[in-house]
Amino acid sequence: MFKRCIFLYLISLFSLRALADGPQVGQAAPPLTFTELQQAPPGAVASWEALKGKVVVLEFWATWCSGCVQQIPHMNQLISDMSGKGIQFIAVDDEEPAVATKFLDKMKMPIQGWLGFDTSKKIIEAYNVRSFPCTVVVDAQGRVVAVTRPPMLTKERLLALADGKPVTFPKEIEGASYEEMLAAANKEFKATASGGEDGPKPLFVLSIRPGDPHGVTTMRSQKIKGATVIDVSNANLLTLYSLLQVFPSTRVIVSAEQSTRILAEYLSLHLEAPSGDLERMAPMLEQAIHLAAGIQAHRMQREEEVWTLVKTDAADKLLTAAQDLPYSYCNYNPQDGKVVMAGAKLEMLDDKLESLLKIPVLNETGLTGKYIANFDLPAGDGQAINAVFEKKLGLRLVKANRTVEHLKLEMPEK
């Protein structure tokens, strides 16, 4: 279970899209050609000539990247710790400035460093950034020191670099290097790419192939010419249910006799669809996964104790609607307890709570909208969580007995 939680954390942390090698360590960093620079001192210039003598941390991020948003507090803490140490942090975003600033205002989660906007995408292309979040560290002479991820940045490493000492940024995550992880994901992407030069491109594509139980579990979602493309690599059935919002994994029933066989089934899935509405596609995806894995699934009802999510009088004031966001995610980081919701329905929050509380959580607020929020979720039972919910969201968990639908999985003998 611990390993599965780590996989899910990695998936939420790294929103992967088309992948390629970035700038090489030791080479001169490509030019910075920002279309707009915010939160910099008056007259400041973001060029390597102007920044010479400073260590520069370029943090490539986007509002739609849940892993990027999860890392904002970590990066802000580093910026605070590095104040006056000759280190400049620049958050690089290729979205329109109004999109990013409106998002950060709604989230009540400011970015402390400079905001560099690359709406022309010249910097993204020059640095060959194909996965987010991506961190490029440049030394005081303008040479690339590391192409890495936010968790690899520490106060000690940055201070040593600012002092001119040689620093190596580790590239290991759960036994797999970034290069191995990205190479595997890129191979998976190329193998599943559909449509060629001859004939029209298919309007809808779904393919499922055997996965590698020893491979790294990854998920990426991207927009390609108006279509949503989702790739999941090396995921077992319960992980697939959670990632694709097919069915709450905590409500899946597997007999002790068949548990080993069923959870040993790892799949890789590729989806191309005009819409990325996973809620609408859930029945189709569920059926396809079961057919591919040779699983028989039966839905069953049973009465049990649950937590119900209800609204208080403060909900209308505290909940922030986000109907205008073109994406939807709700992430829970089990390592630090942080929850980030962006364009998320409350049912998505229910699923995270179920994983934490180990019993069903049902939305009985009557609210059907999409919301934006960020808060720290304490460890403990529902009562410990309520103090945060009532203060941040105007919601409350209440114990009750309800009839809950479960999914029973069986694998016929071969």
N, C-alpha and C positions, 0 to 999 in steps of 0.2 A: 504493500500500500504506500509506503514511504517513497519508493522509487517511482510509482505512478504519479504521486503528487509532484515530485521533482519534474517529471516529464511535462505535466500540465503547466507548471510554473514556467518552464522553458518555452512552451508553446505560447503562453500569454506574453512572455517577455520579448520574444523575437518574432515579429510579424514579417514573415519572409515573402519576398516576391522574386521576380526573375533575378538570377544571381550571376555575378562575374567577379573577376579579380579586381581589387581596388588598387590604389597607388602603391608602389613598392617601397618598402622600408629602406631608408638611406638616400632616396631620390629627393630632388627639390619638389616641394609641394606645388601643385598646379595653381594658377592665378585665382584670386578671389574677385568675382565680378558681380557683387550683390546689386540687385535692382533697387533695394531699399534697406537701410540700416536703422534700427530702432534701439533705444535704451543705451546708446553710446553717448559719450560727452560731446558737446557742441564742437563741430569741426573735425571730429574723429574720422579717420580714413581706415578702412579695412583692406589694406594691401600688405604684401609681405615686406615691402620696403618700409612702410610705416610701423609694422609690428615687429621689425627686426630687434632682437634682444629679449623678446618675450617668448615664453612657451605658449602655444596656442592650442586650445582644445576645440575642435569643430564637432559639434553634436548634430548629426543629421536626424531629423525627427519629422513627424507629421501628426496632425490632430486625429487622423483616422487610425493611427498606430497605437493600440492599447499598451503595448510594451513600452513605447516611448513615453507615454503619459505617466506610466508607473514609475519611470526613472527620474521624473522631474524633481521630486524631493531629494533624491540622492545627489543629483547634480547641483541643486541649490545649496546643499550642505557643503559640498566641495568648494563652491564659489565663495561661500562665507569663510571657510577654513583657509582658503588660499588668498584672501584679501591682502593686497600689498606685497605679494610674493613674486610678482613679475609673471603672472599667468593670466592669459585672457581667454575667457570662455565665449564661444559664439554658437548659438543655436541656429542651425541652418534649415530653412523650410522652403519648399518649392510651391507652397500654396499662396493664394492672395493674402496680403497682410491683414485685411479685414476679417478673413476667415479665422486666422490664427488668434488674433487679438480678441475677437468676440468669444471664441472657444475658451481661451484662458480666463477671460473675465467671468464667464458663466461657471467655469469649474472652480473659481476662486483659488487658482493655482498659478501664480505668476512665475515666470522664468526670470532668474536674477541676472543672468549675463546679457550680452548683446543679442539682439534678434536680427539675424541676417536673412533677408528674403531673396530667393533665387527663382522668381517667377519665369525667367527665361530658360531655366533648367541648365544653364551653361556650367554651373559648378557641379551639380549632380552628375552631369555627363563627364566632366573633366576628371572627377574623382571616381567615376564608374560605380556609383552607389546603387546597389540593387537590393539591399536588405536594410530594414529599419528595426530598431535604432542602430546606427553605425557611428562609431567614434573614431576620428582621425586626430592623432596627437602629433604636433609639429614642434620641433625644437627651436631654440633662439636663433639658429642660423637658417631657418626656413626649410629644414629637411624633415621628411616624414619619419617619425619614430615608431609609430604603431598604428595599425588599423584594427580596432578592437570593439568592445561593447562597454556600455556604462559600468557594469559591475566590476570590470577589471581596473577601473580608475580608483586609486586610493590616494589619500593625503600623502602617505610616505613616498609613493612612486613619483608623484608630481613634484614634491619638494626636492627630491633627489635630482630630478630632471632639471628643475630650475637652478639648482646648484652646479649644473654642468656635469653631473655624474652619469655614467652609463646605466640605463634602466631597461630591463626586459619586462614586457607585459605578457603575462601568461595567456595561453590560448586554449586551455583545457576546460571543458565543461562535461562533468559526469563521464569522464573517460574518453570523450571524443573531441578532437580538436575542431576549431572553427572551420579549417580547411576541409576536414573530413565531412563535417556536417553540411557545409555549403555545397561541396562536390556531390554528395549523395542526393541532396535536394535538387541540384541542377540536373543531375542525371535522371532523376525521377520526372522532372518537368519536361525534359526533352523527349523522354520515352512516351509520355502521355500527350504530348502536343498533337492537336488534331487539325485537319484542314491543310490542304496543300495548294500548289499553284493551279492545279487542274480542278475546275468545277467550283461551285459556291461552297463557302465554309458552312459546316453544320450549325443549325440554330441552337441545338441542345446536345450536350455530350456528357455521358456518365460512364466511367470505366473503373472497375475495381479489380485489383490484382493481388496476389499474395504479397505480404509484407515480410520484413526481416525482424524476427523477435529480438535480435541482438543489435539492430540498428537504432539510430536516434529518432525519436518521435518528433515530427515537425508538422506545422500547419502554416499555410500562407494563403492569403486572399488578395486578389488584385483585379483591377479593371483593365480589360484589353478591348479596345474598339467598342466600348459600350456594353460588353458582356462581363459578367462576374466569373472569374476563374478561381476555383478553390482546389488546392492540393493538400492532401494529408498523407504523410508517409509513415509506415511502420507503426500503426496504432492497433491495439486490441479492441474488442467490441465495446467494452465499457467506455474506453477513451473516445472512440468514434461517436458514441451516443452523446457524450458531453460536448465534444467539439462542434458537432453538426446540429446540436440542439434537437436531437431526434427524440430522446426520452431520458428522464432523470436517471442517472446511473444508480442512484441509491434505491430506486424502486425496481431494480432488475433482480429477479429470483433465479438462482442457479443452484441445483442440488450439489451437495458435497461430492457425490460420486462423479459428476460431470464438470465440476468447477475447473479442474486442471485442463481438461480437453478444450473447453469453450474459451477460457481465458488465454489459452496458448495460440488461438487463432489471431494472427496479425495481418492486417490488410493495408493496402495503399490505394487511395481513392483520388480520382481526378474528375472535376465537375466544371462544365462550362454552361452557363445559363444566361438568358437575357436579363433576369432579375436575380439578385442575391438574397431573396426573401427565404431564409431557411425554414421559417415557420410554415410557409405554404408548401415547401418541398419535403417536409419531414415525413409524411406517410410514404412517399415514393422512395426516399432515401432509406428508410427503415426496411422496407420490403426488399430493396436491392441488396442491402448489407446482409440480410438474413439468407437470401438466395445464394449470394456469393460464398458465404461461409458454410452453407449447408446446415443452417440452423432452423429449427422449428420454434416459432414464437407464439405464445398464447397469452392474451390479455385476460386478467382476472381482477375481480373486485374483492376487497376485504376491509372490514371496519377496524380501525386502529387509532391510537393516540397520535395527534399531530400538533404542530404549531400552526396557527392561523395568523396571517399578517393582516392587521386592521389599521384603519386610519384614525388619527386623533383630530381634534379641532384645529391643530396647528399645521396639518398636512398641506392645506391649500397655500399657506404662506411659506412653508419651508421647502416644498418640492419645487424644483426648477424644471420646467418643461423644455424639451429639446426636439420638437417636431421637425425642425428645419435641418437637422443633421442628416447627411446622406449615408451614414453608417451607424452601426449599432453594436456596442459591446459592453460587457460587464465582467470585470476581472477581479479575482481575489488572490492575493499573494499570501500563501500560508506562512512564508518566512517572516514577514513583518506585519501581517494582518491588514494591509492596505486594500481598500476596495475602490475601484474606479468604474463609474457608470457613465456612458456617453451614448445618448440616444437609445437607452435601454428600457425595456418594459420591466415591470416589477417581477414578472415571472422569471426573468433571467437572474434577478437577485435571489429569488426563492431557491433556484438550483444551487447557488453558491452556499446558501444557508443550510440546505440539506446535507451537503458534503461535510459541513462543519458540525452540525447538530446530530447527524445520523438518524433522523426521523423526518418524515415528509413535512414540507412547509407549503401551505396553500395560500394563495393570494385571495383574500376576501375583502379587499379595500374597495372594490368596485371601480378602481382606476385602471384605465386601459391605455393611457398615454405613454409616451417615451420621456425619460428623464435623464438629467445630468447631475452627477454628484461625486464627491470623493471624501472618504472618511476612513478612520482606523477602526477595525472590528476587533474587539477584545476576545481573548480566549475564554471559554467558559460556557455555561448553559444559556438558554434563551433569556433568562432574567438579567444576566450580565450584559447581554447585547441590547436589551431594551433601553437602557439609559442613553446609549449612543443613538439608537433609532429615533427616540422621541425628541432628542435635541437636534439631530441633523436632518431628519426626514419627516418628523411628525407621524411616525408609524409605530406600531407596537405588536409584539408577538404574544398570542394568547393560546394557552393549551385548550384542546377540544378533541372530541371523538368524531371522526369523519370516515366515510367510505372512500377509499383511495384505490385508483387503478394501478396495477402492477403488471410487469412483463415477465413471464416465465419462459426461460430459454431451455431448449432440449436439443441434443445432438444425436440423431439416430445412429445406431451401430452400423459400421460399414460392412 
